[in-house]
C-alpha cells in the first residue's frame, strides 16, 4: 500500500470510530472493551506472530531500536523539563506535558502506519522500537510516584502484567529455538493478529475528544511541538550515532515521529494532574501526525 492510501485508510477508520462514538452507536464502555481486546489479546498475537516466523539473526540490529528510543526520550525529558521550568508552569501541568513528550504511540499509531507503508519487515522493527514505550511506561510511573507519592509496586505490576511484553519475549524465544506451536494454534494467533490493525485505528477514533482544547491551546501546542518535532530531531542524531542506516534508519526515524501515547491519560488521571491538557495534546498531535508522518516518509 502506498503512503497516500495508507494514511487515507487510517483517517477514514479514525473518522468512523469518532462518528460512532459521537452518535452513541458505540458507547464509551464498549469503546473501553474494544481497547482492552486490542491491548490484551489482539496486539500480543500480532507481536508474537510477527516475531515467530522471523530469523533472529537480526537481533543485534533490532536491539538498537529500543536504545534509540530510550536515549531520545531521556534527552527530550531534560530539554522539556528545562523549557517548562522556565515557563514557570504548575507541577500538575509541567509533568503532564513531560509524560506525553517522552511516551510515544509507537504501537497504536506506529504499527498501522509502518505495516501499511513498509510491510512485515518494517513492522518487525517497529515492534522492537515499541519496547521503548514499555520502558517509558514504568519510568514515567516511577517519576510520578517519586514526585507525587504512590505505590512503587504498581509500576512493577504494570510491566509484569503487560501482555505485549510477554508476547515479545515468547516470540523471540520460540523463534530462536524453532519451537513448533502446530497449525491450529498458529492459525488462531494469525486470525487474532489480522484484526489488530483495524481495531487499533478504530479504538483511536473512539477515544478522541475535542472538549476544552481551545482553553489551553498555547500549552497544547507546546506539548505537540516538543513531541512531533523535538523528539524525532533528537532521534535523528542518535540513529546516526548508533550506526543504523538504510531501511533500519528509516523505520527508527518514522517511529520516533509518532504522536503521544494514550496511556499518559490514565497516569495523569491517577495522580490527579491536568487531564484536560493531556487529552488535548494527545488528540492534537495525533491529528497533526497524519500530516507530518506522510511528509517525513516521503522525504526519507
C-alpha positions as CSV (number, residue, x, y, z in Angstrom):
1,X,0.0,0.0,0.0
2,X,1.4,3.4,-0.9
3,X,1.7,6.4,1.5
4,X,-1.4,8.3,0.5
5,X,-3.6,5.2,0.5
6,X,-2.3,4.1,3.9
7,X,-3.0,7.4,5.6
8,X,-6.3,7.9,3.9
9,X,-7.3,4.5,5.1
10,X,-6.2,5.3,8.7
11,X,-8.0,8.6,8.6
12,X,-11.3,7.1,7.4
13,X,-11.3,4.4,10.1
14,X,-10.4,7.0,12.7
15,X,-13.4,9.1,11.4
16,X,-15.7,6.0,11.6
17,X,-14.7,5.5,15.2
18,X,-15.1,9.1,16.1
19,X,-18.5,9.4,14.5
20,X,-19.6,6.1,16.1
21,X,-18.7,7.4,19.5
22,X,-20.3,10.9,19.0
23,X,-23.5,9.3,17.6
24,X,-23.7,6.8,20.5
25,X,-23.6,4.0,18.0
26,X,-20.7,2.7,20.2
27,X,-20.9,3.6,23.9
28,X,-17.9,4.7,26.0
29,X,-18.0,1.3,27.9
30,X,-18.0,-0.6,24.6
31,X,-15.0,1.5,23.4
32,X,-13.1,0.6,26.6
33,X,-13.9,-3.1,25.8
34,X,-12.5,-2.8,22.3
35,X,-9.4,-1.1,23.6
36,X,-8.9,-4.0,26.2
37,X,-9.3,-6.5,23.4
38,X,-6.6,-4.8,21.4
39,X,-4.1,-4.4,24.3
40,X,-4.7,-7.8,26.0
41,X,-5.4,-10.1,23.1
42,X,-5.0,-8.8,19.5
43,X,-1.8,-6.8,19.8
44,X,0.1,-9.6,21.7
45,X,-0.9,-12.0,18.9
46,X,0.3,-9.5,16.3
47,X,3.7,-9.2,18.1
48,X,4.1,-12.9,18.6
49,X,3.1,-13.7,15.0
50,X,5.5,-11.1,13.6
51,X,8.4,-12.5,15.6
52,X,7.7,-16.2,15.5
53,X,8.3,-16.5,11.7
54,X,11.4,-14.2,11.6
55,X,15.1,-15.0,11.6
56,X,16.5,-13.9,14.9
57,X,19.9,-13.4,13.3
58,X,18.7,-9.8,13.0
59,X,18.6,-9.5,16.8
60,X,21.8,-7.4,17.2
61,X,20.4,-4.8,14.9
62,X,16.9,-5.0,16.2
63,X,18.2,-4.5,19.7
64,X,19.4,-1.0,18.7
65,X,15.8,0.2,18.2
66,X,14.8,0.5,21.8
67,X,18.2,2.0,22.6
68,X,17.5,4.8,20.1
69,X,14.1,5.4,21.7
70,X,15.3,5.3,25.3
71,X,18.2,7.7,24.8
72,X,16.0,10.1,22.8
73,X,13.3,10.0,25.5
74,X,15.9,10.8,28.2
75,X,17.3,13.8,26.3
76,X,13.8,15.1,25.5
77,X,13.0,14.8,29.1
78,X,15.9,17.0,30.1
79,X,15.1,19.6,27.4
80,X,11.4,19.6,28.1
81,X,11.9,19.9,31.9
82,X,14.2,22.9,31.4
83,X,11.8,24.6,28.9
84,X,8.7,24.0,31.1
85,X,10.5,25.1,34.2
86,X,11.5,28.4,32.5
87,X,7.8,28.8,31.7
88,X,7.1,28.6,35.4
89,X,4.2,26.1,35.0
90,X,2.5,24.4,37.9
91,X,3.7,20.9,38.6
92,X,0.4,19.4,37.5
93,X,0.8,20.9,34.0
94,X,4.6,20.5,33.7
95,X,4.6,16.8,34.5
96,X,1.5,16.1,32.4
97,X,3.3,17.6,29.4
98,X,6.5,15.7,30.1
99,X,4.6,12.4,30.2
100,X,3.2,13.0,26.7
101,X,6.5,14.1,25.3
102,X,8.5,11.0,26.4
103,X,5.8,8.4,25.9
104,X,5.1,7.7,22.2
105,X,2.2,6.0,20.5
106,X,4.6,3.6,18.6
107,X,2.1,0.8,18.9
108,X,-1.4,2.2,18.3
109,X,-0.3,4.6,15.6
110,X,3.1,3.2,14.7
111,X,2.0,-0.3,13.9
112,X,-0.7,0.6,11.4
113,X,1.5,3.2,9.7
114,X,4.6,1.1,9.5
115,X,2.7,-2.1,8.5
116,X,0.7,-0.2,5.8
117,X,3.7,1.6,4.2
118,X,6.7,-0.8,4.9
119,X,5.1,-4.2,5.3
120,X,6.0,-7.0,7.7
121,X,9.8,-6.2,7.7
122,X,9.0,-2.7,8.9
123,X,6.5,-4.0,11.4
124,X,9.1,-6.2,13.0
125,X,11.4,-3.3,13.5
126,X,8.5,-1.2,14.8
127,X,7.8,-3.9,17.4
128,X,11.3,-3.6,18.8
129,X,11.1,0.2,18.8
130,X,7.9,-0.1,20.8
131,X,10.0,-1.7,23.7
132,X,10.9,2.0,24.4
133,X,7.4,2.8,25.4
134,X,7.1,-0.3,27.5
135,X,10.2,1.0,29.4
136,X,8.7,4.6,29.5
137,X,5.5,3.2,30.9
138,X,7.5,2.2,34.0
139,X,9.8,5.2,34.1
140,X,7.0,7.7,33.9
141,X,5.0,5.9,36.6
142,X,8.1,5.8,38.9
143,X,8.7,9.5,38.3
144,X,5.1,10.3,39.3
145,X,5.4,8.2,42.4
146,X,8.6,10.0,43.4
147,X,7.1,13.4,42.7
148,X,3.5,13.0,43.9
149,X,3.5,9.9,46.1
150,X,2.1,6.4,45.4
151,X,3.0,2.7,45.3
152,X,6.2,1.5,43.7
153,X,4.8,-1.9,43.5
154,X,2.2,-0.8,40.9
155,X,5.0,0.1,38.4
156,X,6.4,-3.4,38.7
157,X,3.0,-4.9,38.5
158,X,2.2,-3.0,35.3
159,X,5.2,-4.3,33.4
160,X,4.8,-7.9,34.7
161,X,1.1,-7.9,33.6
162,X,1.7,-6.2,30.2
163,X,0.7,-8.9,27.6
164,X,2.6,-7.3,24.7
165,X,5.9,-7.6,26.5
166,X,5.4,-11.3,27.2
167,X,4.4,-11.8,23.6
168,X,7.6,-10.2,22.5
169,X,9.7,-12.3,24.9
170,X,8.0,-15.6,24.0
171,X,8.0,-14.8,20.3
172,X,11.8,-14.2,20.3
173,X,12.5,-17.3,22.4
174,X,10.2,-19.6,20.2
175,X,11.7,-18.2,17.0
176,X,15.3,-18.5,18.2
177,X,14.8,-22.1,19.4
178,X,12.5,-23.1,16.5
179,X,9.7,-24.1,18.9
180,X,6.7,-25.5,16.9
181,X,3.2,-24.4,18.0
182,X,1.3,-26.5,15.5
183,X,-1.0,-25.5,12.7
184,X,-4.2,-24.9,14.8
185,X,-2.6,-22.6,17.3
186,X,-0.7,-20.9,14.6
187,X,-3.9,-20.2,12.7
188,X,-5.7,-18.9,15.8
189,X,-2.9,-16.5,16.5
190,X,-2.8,-15.3,12.9
191,X,-6.5,-14.7,12.8
192,X,-6.3,-12.7,16.0
193,X,-3.3,-10.8,14.7
194,X,-5.0,-9.9,11.5
195,X,-7.7,-8.0,13.3
196,X,-5.3,-5.9,15.3
197,X,-4.6,-3.0,12.9
198,X,-8.2,-2.1,12.1
199,X,-9.2,-2.4,15.8
200,X,-6.2,-0.2,16.9
201,X,-7.3,2.6,14.5
202,X,-11.0,2.3,15.4
203,X,-10.1,2.4,19.1
204,X,-8.1,5.6,18.5
205,X,-11.1,7.2,16.8
206,X,-13.4,6.2,19.7
207,X,-11.0,7.8,22.2
208,X,-10.8,11.2,20.5
209,X,-12.3,14.2,22.4
210,X,-12.0,17.9,21.4
211,X,-13.7,19.3,24.5
212,X,-11.8,22.2,26.2
213,X,-8.9,22.1,23.7
214,X,-9.2,25.9,23.0
215,X,-8.9,26.8,26.7
216,X,-5.3,25.7,26.8
217,X,-4.2,26.0,23.2
218,X,-0.8,27.5,24.0
219,X,0.3,24.7,26.2
220,X,-1.3,22.2,23.9
221,X,0.8,23.5,21.0
222,X,3.9,23.5,23.2
223,X,3.5,19.8,24.1
224,X,2.7,19.0,20.4
225,X,5.8,20.7,19.1
226,X,8.0,19.0,21.7
227,X,6.6,15.6,20.8
228,X,6.3,15.8,17.0
229,X,9.4,17.9,16.2
230,X,11.9,17.9,19.1
231,X,11.7,14.1,19.6
232,X,12.4,13.0,16.0
233,X,15.1,15.8,15.7
234,X,17.0,14.3,18.6
235,X,16.3,10.7,17.4
236,X,17.9,11.6,14.0
237,X,21.3,12.1,15.7
238,X,21.0,9.1,18.0
239,X,20.2,6.9,15.0
240,X,23.4,8.1,13.2
241,X,25.4,7.7,16.4
242,X,24.3,4.0,16.8
243,X,25.1,3.3,13.1
244,X,21.6,2.5,11.9
245,X,21.4,3.0,8.1
246,X,19.1,2.4,5.2
247,X,15.8,0.7,5.9
248,X,16.6,0.4,9.7
249,X,17.3,4.1,9.9
250,X,14.0,4.9,8.1
251,X,11.9,2.8,10.4
252,X,13.6,4.1,13.6
253,X,13.1,7.8,12.5
254,X,9.5,7.3,11.5
255,X,8.7,5.5,14.8
256,X,10.3,8.4,16.7
257,X,8.0,10.8,15.0
258,X,4.8,9.1,16.3
259,X,2.4,11.2,18.5
260,X,1.9,10.9,22.2
261,X,0.8,7.7,23.9
262,X,-2.9,7.5,25.1
263,X,-1.6,5.6,28.2
264,X,-0.5,9.0,29.5
265,X,-4.1,10.0,30.2
266,X,-4.6,7.1,32.7
267,X,-1.4,8.1,34.5
268,X,-2.3,11.7,34.7
269,X,-5.8,10.9,36.0
270,X,-4.4,8.5,38.6
271,X,-2.0,11.2,40.0
272,X,-4.6,14.0,39.6
273,X,-2.6,16.1,37.2
274,X,-4.0,18.2,34.3
275,X,-6.1,15.6,32.5
276,X,-7.7,18.1,30.0
277,X,-4.3,19.4,28.9
278,X,-3.0,15.9,28.5
279,X,-6.0,14.8,26.4
280,X,-5.8,17.9,24.2
281,X,-2.1,17.4,23.4
282,X,-2.7,13.7,22.5
283,X,-5.7,14.5,20.3
284,X,-3.9,17.4,18.6
285,X,-0.6,15.7,17.9
286,X,-2.3,12.5,16.7
287,X,-4.2,14.5,14.1
288,X,-1.2,16.6,13.1
289,X,0.9,13.4,12.8
290,X,-1.5,12.3,10.0
291,X,0.1,15.2,8.0
292,X,3.7,15.2,9.4
293,X,4.2,11.4,9.1
294,X,3.5,11.1,5.4
295,X,5.7,14.2,4.7
296,X,8.5,12.6,6.7
297,X,8.2,9.3,5.0
298,X,8.1,11.0,1.6
299,X,11.3,12.9,2.4
300,X,13.3,9.9,3.6
